[in-house]
Amino acid sequence: MTYCVALKFDAGMVFASDTRTNAGVDNISRVDKMHVFANAGDRVIVALSAGNLSITQNALNQIERAARETPGAPNIYSVTSLYDAAELIGNTLREVRNRDGEYLRAQNIDASASFIVGGQVGVEEPRLFLVYSEGNFIEASGEAPFFQNGEIKYGKPVIDRVLRRDLPISDAIKLTLVSMDSTMRSNISVGLPLDVLVYPVNSLNANQRYRIEESDEYFRDLGKRWNDGLKQAFASVPAPPWDCLAPPAPMQPVASAENPNPAFDPNLAPPPQSLGS
């Protein structure tokens, strides 16, 4: 499985992806899921892939080959907007799926795939898109300025609570890593190493790229602090004031034919005292 996430905010963007891919519990390997198309000073376009690996790799290879072999035609290094880049990637993805999908489905292999595409081209504002398996795509809005693909459910709640447009880059990086850590903790098919790219707005440079390995002390400490903080926050929340949580009331005696006066229980009465005592 895969988990990729991209955040967009006023100060820039943060992209992250895991590198684990598997075809069963005994066939696990690593593969890059972050692909960067960049010309310093002109464009930075980041594509995060999820889904069928052969489909996404073929699509990316076709995009790179088209740029090399037909430089005069519109390509990923000549498009004038992120919208055009998302459209190019979507069209290529659709072509590869139409070509290979029938053969994969005949072998009961899922041919679905998707891309998160974001970055900045020239003087255009940074933009972020999600390209679906069918090649169509949507753009991130101001209300939800992030996208995920792959195993999205575990890393989403913290983003929903914390992400805002004026978030500093340092907090956006922490938020992204907490989202990745939360997903890894709940799903063993997502794992280290992680690839992270930090893009400051208008930098038009992709040089802030990092790989987080098992030995990364900061990531281990972040995961521990987040885990401990959640436990402390949970413990600090008072219990709800519900009747079911109140201590049970003492049982009231019930009258019966054998004991018409339930206040007096002969079985519990003290033995009679001897007159001679």
Backbone as a ProteinNet text record, in pm:
[ID]
protein_1_A
[PRIMARY]
MTYCVALKFDAGMVFASDTRTNAGVDNISRVDKMHVFANAGDRVIVALSAGNLSITQNALNQIERAARETPGAPNIYSVTSLYDAAELIGNTLREVRNRDGEYLRAQNIDASASFIVGGQVGVEEPRLFLVYSEGNFIEASGEAPFFQNGEIKYGKPVIDRVLRRDLPISDAIKLTLVSMDSTMRSNISVGLPLDVLVYPVNSLNANQRYRIEESDEYFRDLGKRWNDGLKQAFASVPAPPWDCLAPPAPMQPVASAENPNPAFDPNLAPPPQSLGS
[TERTIARY]
84.6	0	88.5	28.5	99.9	31.3	109	48.8	129.4	62.1	121.5	33.3	95.6	19.9	91.3	13.6	67.8	-17	48.6	-18.3	15.8	-82.3	-61.8	-105.7	-20.6	-48.5	22.8	4.3	53.7	205.2	278.4	425.1	485.3	403.9	459.4	381.5	453.4	392.2	486	429.1	507.2	449	537.7	498.9	568.7	500.7	563.6	504.4	589.1	543.5	626	564.9	643.1	705.9	784.5	853.4	826.7	732.3	708.6	610.2	640.5	547.4	551.7	437.9	436.8	337.3	368	276.4	253.9	220.4	205.6	303.4	278.2	359.8	503.8	529.4	665.6	733.6	676	735.7	723.6	810.7	808	935	920.3	1037.1	1014.7	1114.1	1107.2	1108	1031.7	1028.1	995.3	1055.9	1026	886	807.8	673.1	663.1	774.9	781.6	869.1	809.9	882.9	878.5	995	1005.4	1051.5	974.2	1011.2	1047.6	1173.7	1214.3	1318.3	1303.9	1406.7	1421.3	1536	1554.1	1526	1447.9	1411.6	1293.9	1244.7	1133.8	1013.7	1038.3	925.8	970.2	878.7	889.5	754.4	752.3	629.2	656.2	577.9	595	476.7	506.4	401.5	420.3	318.6	318.8	224.7	275.2	197.2	148.1	29.8	-27.9	-101.8	-113.9	-186.9	-92.8	-138.9	-61.5	73.3	180.2	313.6	352.5	315.4	352	280.8	156.5	81.9	146.3	176	232.6	373.3	454.6	589.6	587	497.8	487	442.8	347.4	300.6	413.5	488.7	598.4	708.2	738	840.6	798.3	670.9	622.9	631.8	602.8	611.8	755.6	849.3	991.2	1039.5	998.2	1042.4	989.6	864.1	807	883.4	926	1001.8	1137.7	1199.1	1330.4	1319.5	1222	1217.8	1144.1	1050.9	975.5	976.1	1093.6	1102.9	1022.7	990.1	912.9	764.4	717.7	575.7	552.7	428.3	399.7	441.3	515.9	562	570.1	608.9	605.8	700	801.5	897.5	864.4	755.9	720.2	579.1	496.5	360.8	369.1	268.1	273.3	192.5	135.8	60.3	56.1	27.5	10.2	-113.3	-215.2	-333.3	-293.4	-211.4	-167.2	-85.2	-4.8	74.7	-16.1	-119	-212.5	-287.5	-324.4	-392.9	-302.5	-176.2	-80.5	-62.5	-46	-29	-156.9	-272.3	-398.6	-420	-388.8	-405.1	-311.6	-188.6	-92.2	-134.6	-182.9	-231.6	-346.6	-438.7	-552.3	-504.5	-408.9	-357.5	-294.5	-215.7	-149.5	-252.8	-352.1	-455	-538.6	-569.3	-645.4	-565.2	-435.1	-349.2	-329.3	-305.1	-266.2	-376.1	-478.7	-576.4	-649.5	-686.9	-762.2	-681	-552.7	-467.7	-446.3	-434.7	-418.9	-545.9	-660.3	-786.3	-811.3	-762.8	-778.8	-705.2	-604.4	-529.5	-570.4	-686.3	-738.4	-641.5	-577.2	-485.2	-551	-552.5	-612.8	-525.6	-583.6	-508.7	-529.3	-592.3	-618.2	-489.9	-483.4	-367.2	-408.8	-330.9	-361.6	-234	-242.4	-128.9	-176.2	-96.8	-106.9	-4.1	-47	40.6	37.4	152.7	156.1	288.9	292.4	414.5	385.3	477.9	464.2	534.6	470.3	527.1	535.7	657.7	677.3	616.7	546.2	488.4	350.4	301	171.8	179.4	68.1	63	81.3	138.6	145.2	5.3	-3.3	-132.7	-116.3	-228.5	-226	-346.3	-321.5	-425.8	-420.2	-535.2	-544.3	-594.3	-511.4	-544.9	-597	-721.1	-783	-737.8	-775.2	-733.9	-784	-899.5	-956	-892.6	-805.3	-736.6	-796.2	-916.8	-974.8	-910.3	-931.3	-861.1	-939.1	-905	-963	-850.3	-881.6	-783	-818.5	-715.6	-737.1	-796.5	-889.9	-957.4	-901.2	-941.4	-899.4	-956	-1070.8	-1131.8	-1060	-1001	-929.9	-802.6	-700.7	-580.5	-481.1	-527.6	-437.5	-500.4	-414.3	-461	-382.6	-447.3	-384.1	-418.9	-334.2	-373.5	-312.3	-365.3	-323.6	-404.1	-335.6	-398.9	-422.9	-535.5	-552.3	-617.1	-690.1	-780.8	-710	-592.6	-529.7	-459.2	-410	-336.4	-419.1	-548.4	-633	-682.3	-722.6	-781	-691.8	-562.4	-475.3	-463.8	-464.8	-459.2	-587.4	-700.5	-828.3	-829.7	-766.6	-769.6	-666.2	-551.3	-438	-412.3	-432.1	-391.2	-472.7	-401	-463.9	-371.5	-422.8	-347.4	-223.2	-228.7	-115.7	-17.9	-22.6	67.4	212.6	304.4	446.9	499.4	603.3	659.5	702.4	762.6	808.4	691.4	577.7	460.3	400.3	406.1	355	437.8	569.2	654.7	618.3	605.1	566	432.2	336.8	203.7	210.9	288.6	304	364.8	467	534	444.8	366.4	271.4	167.8	121.6	26.4	86.7	212.6	279.9	296.6	339	359.6	229	119.9	-9.9	-50.8	-23.1	-58	28.1	156.5	246.7	210.9	167.3	133.3	11.7	-79.8	-204.5	-205	-106.2	-104.9	38.3	68.6	206.5	248.6	152.4	188.7	245.9	244.4	306.9	428.9	545.7	665	778.8	880.2	1002.2	1080.2	1167.8	1197.4	1083.1	1083.5	990.7	1067	1003	1057.2	975.1	1043.6	978.5	1040.4	955.9	1002.4	932	1010.7	958.5	977.7	867.2	873.9	829.9	923.3	884.4	827.1	720.1	651.4	748.1	736.1	814.2	962.9	1005	1147.4	1186.4	1092.3	1117.8	1244.2	1256.9	1372.8	1329	1378.6	1339.9	1455	1537.6	1657.5	1634.4	1514.2	1488	1412.8	1488.2	1432.2	1505.6	1429.7	1487.5	1437	1520.7	1479.8	1492.9	1386.1	1382.3	1395.2	1503.7	1532.8	1494	1508.7	1478.4	1560.4	1681.4	1772	1747.6	1649.3	1627.6	1578.3	1662.4	1630.3	1513.1	1507.9	1398.6	1264.1	1253.5	1125.1	1083.4	1178.2	1145.5	1095.6	1164.8	1125.1	988.3	963	832.6	721.8	740.7	638.8	613.6	720.8	705.3	633.2	673.2	608.5	460.6	428.6	288.4	208.2	264.9	197.2	173.8	278.6	265	167.7	173.7	84.4	-61.1	-90	-227.9	-278.6	-193.4	-234.2	-261.3	-175.8	-195.1	-323.2	-345.4	-466.6	-590.5	-585.6	-699.4	-726.5	-618.6	-635.5	-689.5	-663.9	-707.5	-854.2	-916.9	-1057.5	-1146.2	-1235.1	-1321.9	-1422.3	-1465.7	-1567.5	-1700.9	-1786.2	-1917.3	-2005.5	-2090.8	-2177.2	-2302.7	-2286.6	-2397.8	-2437.9	-2567.6	-2618.7	-2551	-2517.7	-2460.3	-2323.4	-2259.3	-2127.2	-2133.9	-2255.7	-2270.1	-2258.9	-2210.5	-2202.5	-2341.5	-2356.7	-2490.3	-2547.4	-2680.1	-2748.1	-2763.8	-2766.4	-2786.2	-2920.6	-2923.8	-3047.3	-3145.7	-3273.5	-3378.3	-3443.6	-3468	-3534	-3675.5	-3720.5	-3853.1	-3935.3	-4059.8	-4147.8	-4187.5	-4205.8	-4249.4	-4333.7	-4396.2	-4479.7	-4396.5	-4273.1	-4187.7	-4135.8	-4124.7	-4070	-4152.7	-4273.1	-4360	-4300.9	-4204.4	-4140.7	-3994.6	-3970.9	-3835	-3730.6	-3774.8	-3676.2	-3614.4	-3689.2	-3637.6	-3611.2	-3489.5	-3451.6	-3412.4	-3494.1	-3462.8	-3330.2	-3286.5	-3158.5	-3041.2	-3066.1	-2958.6	-2973.5	-3087.7	-3111.1	-3012.2	-2969.7	-2876.6	-2945.9	-2876.6	-2939.1	-2996.3	-3108	-3168.5	-3072.2	-3075.4	-2987.6	-3050.7	-2972.8	-3020.4	-3054.9	-3166.2	-3206.3	-3103.5	-3026.8	-2929.3	-2798.4	-2788.2	-2659.1	-2654.9
-118.2	0	123.8	239.4	365.7	471.9	568.3	689.7	808.7	898.1	1023	1137.8	1251.6	1367.7	1493.8	1596.4	1727	1834.9	1930	2043.4	2170.6	2259.1	2389.7	2497	2596.7	2703.3	2828.9	2940.3	3067.7	3069.5	3003.9	3009.2	2909.1	2818.4	2721.5	2592.2	2482.3	2350.1	2247.3	2138.3	2024.5	1898.2	1816.7	1690.1	1575.8	1462.3	1347.2	1218.5	1115.6	983.5	877.4	761.8	649.8	578.8	474.8	405.8	255.5	211	67.3	22.5	-87.5	-151.3	-300.1	-367.4	-509.8	-582.1	-709.3	-800.4	-920.9	-892.4	-996.2	-971.6	-1036.3	-1010.3	-1057.9	-1146.8	-1197.7	-1138.7	-1034	-972.7	-821.1	-764	-621.4	-557.6	-445.8	-376.4	-226.7	-150.2	-4.8	52.8	158.3	224.6	371.5	459.1	602.1	629.4	702.7	742.7	893.4	961.7	1105.4	1131.3	1198.5	1231.7	1383	1442	1587.2	1626.8	1715.3	1777.3	1922.8	1957.5	2090.9	2151.4	2280.5	2366.1	2485.4	2495.5	2599.4	2737	2814.8	2948	2953.7	2836.5	2833.3	2754.2	2635.5	2550.4	2443.9	2406.2	2286.9	2217.5	2096	2017.3	1884	1854.2	1731.5	1640	1512.6	1412.7	1300.7	1276.3	1167.4	1059.1	938.4	832.3	729.7	675.5	566.5	474	349.5	253.9	156.5	104	3.6	60.9	-2	51.4	51.8	-51	-54.8	56.3	86.7	193.1	328.9	358.8	490.4	506.2	400.9	411.9	430.2	358.8	374.4	515.4	569.5	705.5	806.5	796.2	889.4	875.6	752.7	731	789	776.6	834.4	986.7	1045.4	1191.5	1237.9	1170.2	1205.7	1181.8	1070.5	1039.3	1141.1	1181	1280.5	1412	1449.6	1574.3	1566	1447.2	1429.3	1420.3	1341.2	1308.6	1411.7	1483.5	1585.9	1716.5	1776.2	1897.4	2014.4	2012.9	2122.5	2113.9	1996.4	1977.6	2011.9	2044.2	2070.1	1951.4	1976.9	1871.1	1925.4	1839.3	1874.9	1990.3	2011.9	2120.1	2247.8	2242.4	2361.5	2411.9	2334.9	2381.3	2511.4	2594.5	2727.7	2740.9	2631.2	2636.3	2497.8	2493.7	2366	2292.9	2368.8	2305.9	2223.1	2281.2	2208.8	2086.2	2097.5	1982.8	1871.2	1906.5	1805.3	1739.8	1819.8	1765.3	1670.7	1706.7	1621.3	1488.8	1494.8	1371.5	1288	1351.6	1278.9	1210.5	1281.3	1222	1102.7	1116.6	1007.2	887.7	913.8	805	731.6	806.5	743.9	657.5	706.5	629.7	498.1	502.4	380.9	282.1	330.6	240.4	180.3	259.8	205.6	99.8	117.6	21.7	-107.1	-94.7	-210.9	-263.7	-181.9	-217.9	-347.4	-371.4	-493.1	-618.3	-615	-731.8	-754.1	-646.1	-659.9	-714.5	-661.4	-708.8	-855.5	-902.1	-1043.4	-1134.5	-1081	-1156.5	-1117.8	-1051.1	-1006.8	-912.8	-827.2	-727.9	-590.3	-520.4	-387.3	-289.5	-224.3	-131.6	14	39.8	178.1	245.1	376.3	454.2	599.8	679	821.3	898.4	1030.5	1118.9	1241.9	1285.9	1421.5	1504.5	1614.3	1698.4	1840.5	1892.4	2026.8	2094.5	2222.9	2299.2	2438.4	2490.6	2626.5	2636.7	2706.5	2731.7	2882.6	2933.9	3075.6	3165.1	3269	3366.6	3324.5	3211.3	3162.7	3125.8	3141.4	3100.2	2948.4	2899.4	2754.1	2693.4	2572.8	2506.2	2358	2294.8	2154.8	2082.6	1966.2	1889.5	1742.9	1677.6	1533.2	1474.5	1389.6	1326.7	1186	1160.7	1032	928.8	803.6	693.1	706.5	772.2	787.1	902.3	978.7	1089	1225.5	1228.7	1357.9	1404.9	1531.5	1582.9	1697.9	1727.4	1839	1919.5	2045.5	2132.9	2156.1	2163.7	2189.3	2328	2338	2464.7	2527.6	2652.5	2719.1	2655.5	2587.4	2522.1	2393.1	2326.6	2201	2200.7	2275.5	2291.7	2177.2	2055.1	1939.5	1825.7	1731.9	1609.5	1492.4	1376.8	1250.4	1147.6	1047.7	929.3	806.4	691.1	567.9	543.9	510.2	476.6	605	671.8	810.2	824.7	725.1	750.1	776	717	731.2	866.1	922.6	1047.4	1171.6	1155.3	1270.7	1348.2	1283.1	1360	1471.8	1447.1	1551.6	1668.6	1640.4	1749.2	1832.1	1764.6	1836.3	1932.3	1895.2	1975.7	2087.8	2066.7	2158.5	2249.4	2201.2	2278	2406.3	2515.1	2643.8	2717.8	2818.5	2885.6	2957	3010.7	3087.5	3001.9	2871.7	2781.8	2808.3	2824.4	2838	2709.5	2721.1	2603.3	2497.9	2540.8	2443.9	2361.9	2426.4	2353.4	2264.5	2309.6	2226.9	2100	2111.3	1992.7	1897.1	1949.3	1864.7	1797.3	1872.7	1818.4	1705	1724.2	1620.1	1494	1510.1	1394.1	1323.7	1399.2	1336.3	1256.2	1309.8	1237.5	1106.8	1112.9	991.6	891.5	940.1	852.6	786.1	860.2	804.1	692.9	711.8	609.8	485.7	505.9	391.9	311.4	379.3	310.3	219.9	258.4	183.7	91.5	102.9	20.6	-20	-147.5	-193.5	-192.5	-172.9	-170.6	-35.7	63.1	193.1	201.5	232.9	229.7	314.8	326.7	398.5	324.4	401	543.6	630.8	757.5	857	957.8	1004.1	1114.3	1239.2	1348.2	1474.6	1585.4	1669.4	1786.7	1909.3	2007.7	2133.9	2239.6	2303.6	2404.9	2540.9	2633.5	2769.6	2843.5	2917.3	2985	3075.2	3072.7	3155.4	3122	3012.5	2976.7	2917	2848.1	2781.8	2696.7	2625	2539.1	2418.1	2300.5	2176.2	2119.2	2206.5	2158.1	2121.1	2144.6	2108.1	1974.9	1871.2	1736.9	1648.4	1567.3	1490.7	1347	1254.7	1115.3	1078	1027.4	989.1	837.3	792.3	650.2	602.6	470.8	411.9	476.3	520.1	573.8	721.4	783	926.1	954.7	1021.3	1045.5	1144	1245.5	1342.8	1276.3	1192	1128.9	1034.5	960.8	873.3	954	1066.1	1149.9	1212.5	1256.9	1314.7	1213.6	1090	987.8	959.3	954.4	928.7	1044.4	1168.2	1284.2	1290.5	1261.4	1265.4	1157.2	1037.7	927.8	961.5	1010.8	1045.6	1162	1260.3	1375.2	1336.6	1245.3	1198.9	1128.8	1046	975.3	1073.6	1175.2	1275.3	1355.5	1393.2	1468.5	1384.3	1256.8	1167.9	1156.7	1140.3	1125.3	1252.2	1367.9	1494.5	1526.5	1455.2	1481.5	1417.9	1494.6	1435	1338.3	1244.4	1148.5	1220.2	1173	1237.1	1217.5	1314.7	1305.5	1222.8	1099.1	1013.1	921.9	891.8	808.7	672.1	620.2	485.7	480.7	596.5	599.8	629.7	657.7	684.1	553.2	557.8	433.7	376.2	245.3	185.2	215.1	240.2	265.5	134.8	139.4	15.4	-48.2	-178.8	-250.1	-235.7	-207.2	-194.1	-330.3	-364.2	-492.7	-494.5	-612.5	-630.1	-723.2	-683.9	-767.3	-893.3	-1004.2	-1132	-1202.9	-1316	-1391.5	-1444.1	-1484.7	-1537.1	-1426.9	-1306.2	-1195.6	-1070.9	-1061.8	-946.9	-815.1	-819.6	-698	-698.9	-650.6	-664.9	-588	-495.7	-423.3	-516.3	-628.2	-725.3	-856.2	-897.5	-1022.5	-1119.7	-1223.4	-1316.6	-1387	-1400.2	-1467.7	-1382.5	-1249	-1160.5	-1115.3	-1155.1	-1111.4	-1178.9	-1107.4	-1170.5	-1278.7	-1382	-1491.4	-1435.9	-1493.6	-1443.2	-1464	-1373.5	-1378.6	-1468.3	-1549.6	-1634.5	-1547.7	-1588	-1509.9	-1518.1	-1625.9	-1640.7	-1569.8	-1514.2	-1451.6	-1309.7
0	0	0	-6	-20.7	63.5	110.8	162.5	114.1	44.2	-3.1	41.8	72.4	117.3	71.8	38.9	1.5	65.4	130	194.3	119.6	106.8	43.6	141.8	161.6	257	207.6	276.9	225.4	206.3	294.7	289.4	191.8	138.5	44.6	40.8	21.7	11.8	72.6	122.7	170.6	107.5	52	-10.7	64.3	78	142.7	87.2	82.3	37.9	108.2	129.6	179.3	59.4	84.8	-24.3	-23.4	58	68.8	-38.2	-101.4	-193.9	-166.9	-178.6	-147.9	-235.9	-255.9	-324.8	-234.1	-109.7	-9	104.1	218.7	336.9	320.9	225.6	208.1	84.8	26.3	-93.2	-81.3	1.5	29.7	-25.1	-93.5	-147.7	-136.4	-182.1	-175.9	-316.3	-333.5	-463.7	-441.5	-521	-510.7	-563.5	-485.6	-527.1	-546.6	-527.2	-549.7	-671.8	-770.8	-893	-911.2	-936.2	-944.7	-1085.2	-1147.7	-1274.8	-1243.3	-1257.6	-1213.1	-1306.4	-1329.2	-1387.9	-1294.3	-1228.5	-1128.5	-1188.4	-1117.4	-1161.6	-1255.8	-1298.5	-1394.7	-1344.3	-1288.1	-1246.8	-1148.9	-1063.6	-980	-984.9	-1037.5	-1046.5	-978.2	-875.4	-797.6	-823.6	-851.4	-872.3	-771	-689.1	-592	-642.4	-657.3	-721.4	-620.9	-650.4	-571.8	-666.7	-625.4	-708.7	-778.3	-891.4	-963.9	-1006.5	-962.1	-984.6	-1131.4	-1205	-1347	-1424.3	-1385.4	-1452.2	-1425.6	-1298.7	-1266.3	-1323.1	-1316.2	-1371.5	-1522.5	-1590.5	-1735.3	-1772.3	-1697.1	-1725.2	-1707.7	-1598.6	-1574.4	-1679.3	-1717	-1819.5	-1954.3	-1986.8	-2112.3	-2110.6	-1994.8	-1983.2	-2001.3	-1938.3	-1951.8	-2094.7	-2155.6	-2292.2	-2392.1	-2374.4	-2465.2	-2456.4	-2335.7	-2319.4	-2387.3	-2387.2	-2450.8	-2602.9	-2649.9	-2792.2	-2876.2	-2814.8	-2890.1	-2811.4	-2795.1	-2712.3	-2767.2	-2895.7	-2952.9	-2923.5	-2885.6	-2852.8	-2706.1	-2669.2	-2527.5	-2441.3	-2337.8	-2248.2	-2106.2	-2014.2	-1873.3	-1841.1	-1924.6	-1900.4	-1979	-2056.5	-2134	-2105.8	-2034.9	-2004.8	-1924.9	-1940.7	-1881.2	-1753.6	-1706.4	-1581.8	-1518.9	-1388.6	-1320.2	-1370.7	-1412	-1469.6	-1591.8	-1678.5	-1798.3	-1760.5	-1654.4	-1610	-1559.7	-1481	-1432.8	-1548.5	-1647.7	-1764.7	-1842.3	-1858.3	-1928.4	-1855.5	-1725	-1648	-1652.1	-1641.6	-1648	-1781.7	-1891	-2023.6	-2042.2	-1995.1	-2008.4	-1924.8	-1803	-1717.6	-1784.4	-1844.1	-1912	-2028.9	-2106.8	-2220.3	-2175.2	-2068.6	-2020.4	-1967.4	-1893.9	-1840.9	-1953.8	-2055.4	-2168.8	-2243.6	-2246.8	-2317.2	-2238.1	-2106.6	-2026.5	-1936.1	-1910.1	-1808.3	-1835.5	-1962.2	-1995.3	-1963.7	-1993.2	-1969.1	-1819.9	-1743.8	-1599.2	-1535.5	-1578	-1521	-1554.7	-1668.7	-1704.9	-1608.1	-1540.9	-1440	-1297.8	-1287.4	-1157.5	-1086.1	-1163.4	-1108.6	-1118.3	-1009.6	-1005	-1084	-1182.6	-1267.6	-1228.1	-1115.6	-1076.5	-1028.3	-1046.2	-1006.5	-996.1	-925	-911.8	-884	-903.9	-877.7	-801.1	-706.7	-654.2	-730.3	-787.9	-869.2	-813.4	-778.5	-722.1	-748.2	-720.5	-738.2	-790.3	-869.4	-921	-1055	-1147.3	-1279.7	-1299.5	-1316.6	-1343.6	-1237	-1282.8	-1189.7	-1139.4	-1186.3	-1140.5	-992.1	-923	-782.8	-772.3	-661.9	-642.3	-646.2	-704.4	-717.1	-684.9	-652.9	-611.5	-670.8	-733.2	-800.6	-757.8	-766.5	-750.6	-881.4	-942.4	-1070.7	-1043.5	-1083.3	-1058.9	-1161.8	-1132.2	-1216.8	-1360.1	-1378.9	-1512.6	-1589.4	-1525.4	-1592.2	-1563.6	-1507.3	-1468.3	-1338.3	-1301.6	-1184.2	-1122.1	-997	-924.1	-861.4	-826.3	-764.7	-618.2	-533.4	-391.3	-371.8	-278.9	-251.4	-125.3	-100.7	21	145.6	133.6	248.2	286.3	189.3	214.3	129.2	171.5	88.1	102.1	83.1	86.9	8.7	-31.7	-94.8	-38.5	-38.8	-1.2	-107.7	-122.2	-197.4	-133.2	-170.9	-105.2	21.6	129.2	257.1	336.2	308.1	352.9	490.2	538.8	651.6	783.9	805.6	936.5	953.1	845.2	854.8	832.4	805.6	773.4	895	1006	1116.8	1169.5	1182.2	1236.7	1139.6	1009.1	910.8	916.8	927.4	937.2	1055.7	1165.4	1286.1	1286.7	1223	1241.5	1121.6	1000.1	882.7	868.3	844.4	813.7	717.8	650.4	545.7	598.2	721	773.5	854	836.4	908.6	868.5	964.5	929.9	865.9	786	719.7	821.5	932.4	1032.9	1087.4	1111.5	1160.6	1052	927.7	817.5	802.5	821.9	815.9	928.9	1050.8	1164	1138.2	1087	1060.1	959	854.6	753.3	812.7	895	954.6	1056.5	1133.3	1225.9	1148.4	1035.8	952	899.9	858.8	812.1	927.3	1043.4	1158.9	1200.7	1201	1238.1	1142.8	1014.3	914.9	932.5	953.9	972.2	1096.3	1201.6	1326.7	1308.7	1218.6	1201.8	1081.1	994.5	872.8	840	854.8	835.1	688.5	596.9	455.2	413.4	504.3	480.3	570.5	512.6	596.3	544.4	629.1	596.9	489.5	420	429.2	375.6	418.7	367.9	283.2	177.4	97.9	126.8	156.7	189.4	105.4	45.4	-27.7	28.5	68	120.2	13	-24.7	-130.5	-76.6	-49.2	-11	-132.2	-112	-221.3	-298	-431	-524.5	-528.6	-465.8	-470.3	-604.6	-670.6	-799.5	-794	-682.2	-661.6	-579.6	-618.1	-551	-469.5	-413.4	-345.3	-199.1	-145.7	-6.6	-2.5	-32.7	-39.3	60.6	134	244	238.4	286.3	302.6	449.8	506	646.7	656	715.8	730.4	870.3	892.2	1022.6	1133.7	1101.3	1202.3	1234.4	1172.2	1190.7	1332.9	1411.6	1552.4	1567.1	1481.8	1493.7	1470.7	1368.4	1337.8	1449.4	1506.7	1619	1738.5	1766.9	1879.7	1854.9	1731.4	1698	1721.9	1677.5	1697	1844.3	1924.1	2067.4	2135.4	2103	2165	2128.2	2002.6	1960.7	2032	2043.2	2111.3	2258.6	2325.6	2467.4	2486.5	2397.1	2408.2	2392	2300.3	2282.4	2408.6	2468.3	2589.6	2703.3	2716.2	2821.1	2796.3	2671.1	2639.8	2668	2634.4	2659.6	2809.8	2887.5	3031.9	3096.7	3036.2	3095.9	3068	2977.1	2944	3050.1	3115.2	3217.4	3155.8	3237.6	3192.4	3174.5	3086.2	3067	3189.4	3220.6	3339.5	3312	3280.2	3243	3359.1	3366.7	3475.6	3480	3362.9	3359.5	3426.1	3446.5	3507.9	3657.2	3711.8	3854.2	3932	4057.8	4136.4	4160.4	4159.1	4176.3	4314.5	4319	4446	4522.3	4658.4	4735.5	4700.7	4700	4669.2	4784.4	4753.7	4854.3	4879.3	5007.3	5034.5	4978.8	4936.6	4876.6	4965.2	4998.8	5081.9	5008.9	5086.6	5029.7	5132.4	5093.1	5186.5	5302.1	5275.3	5379.5	5470.1	5417.2	5494.8	5466.5	5530.9	5501.5	5549.3	5638.3	5687.4	5641.8	5519.3	5465	5543.9	5628.5	5709.3	5812.4	5848.1	5943.8	5872	5865.9	5800.8	5910.2	5934	6042.3	6023.2	5900.5	5876.3	5923.4	5930.8	5970.8	6114.8	6183	6320.1	6416	6518.9	6614.6	6693.7	6742.6	6820.9	6951.7	7002.3	7128.2	7245.5	7338.8	7455.7	7563.3	7630.8	7740.5	7860.4	7933.6	8049.2	8159.3	8159	8266.4	8238.4	8127.3	8094.2	8148.5
[MASK]
+++++++++++++++++++++++++++++++++++++++++++++++++++++++++++++++++++++++++++++++++++++++++++++++++++++++++++++++++++++++++++++++++++++++++++++++++++++++++++++++++++++++++++++++++++++++++++++++++++++++++++++++++++++++++++++++++++++++++++++++++++++++++++++++++++++++++++++++++++++

